[in-house]
Amino acid sequence: MTYDKKSIRILREEEIDRFDWSRTARLADEHHLPLEWVKRGFEAARRIGADPEYFVQKYILKAETAAIPEFEAVFLEIVREERDRNQR
């Protein structure tokens, strides 16, 4: 497979949100939240095999959603990993 100018495609607005980098930035901006916090939420969801929509509904939109205890544990684990990385 060759990569050339034909490989480049401009995405439509509705196609962009399928990428975490776009969705996390939009959510952080719309809800006045720290981008890194939103990214951690998406990462925690991905690590446990959950849809990031769980994080969005429960923690950003504050919807009545059943808790997933594993999510909270993994979210804290990510926070600790980042803290340890920053202390080096």
N, C-alpha and C positions, 0 to 999 in steps of 0.2 A: 504494500500500500504506500503510495507516495503522498506527500503532504505538499500541496501547492495552493494557489489562490482559489481554486475551486473547492478546497476543503473548508474554507471560511464561510460561515453563515451567520447572518444577523438574526438574533432571536427575537421573537415577538414578546411583548410584555408578559403575556400569560405563560410563556415557556420559561421565563427566567426564575420564577419562584420554585421550580423543581430543584434548584441548586441551593444547598444549605447556606453558602456564603451570601447569596442574595437575600434569602428569606431572613436570616439572622440579622442582617444589617437593616432591613426594612422594619422588622419587629422592634429592634432596639430603638430605632428612630421614632417610629409611631407611638411607642409606649414610654419613651424617655427612660430607657433602661441601659445599663452598661452593656456594650456589645460583647465583652468577654463573658459576662454572666449568661447571656443568651446562648453563646457558643458552647459554654459548659453544659447547659441544659440539653442542647441537641446532641452533644457528644455522649452524655450519660444515657440518653434514650437509645442512641445507636449501639452503645456497648451492651445493653441488655436485650437488644433486638426489638425494642419498642419503636413505634412511630413517633417522631418528634412532636406530632400533634398532641400527644399526651402532655408533654411539657408545656406547650403553648396553651392548651385549655386549662390545665390545673394551675400553672404558676404565673402565666402572663395575663390570661383573661379571667382568672379566678373562678372558673366554672365549677359547678358541683361535679366532680369526677372522682371515682374511687381511687384511693391511693395505691401506688405500687411501691411497697417498702423497698424492694430491690433498687428502684430508681434513686431514692434518697441516699441509700448506702453508696451507690456508684457516684452520684453527684458529689458527695463529701470526699470520696476517694480522689476524684479529679481535682477538687480544690486543694487537697493535701499534696497531690503530685505537683501542681503548679507552684504551691508555696515552697516545697522542697527544691524545685528547679530554680526558683528565684533566689533562694538563700545560698546557692552555690557560688 
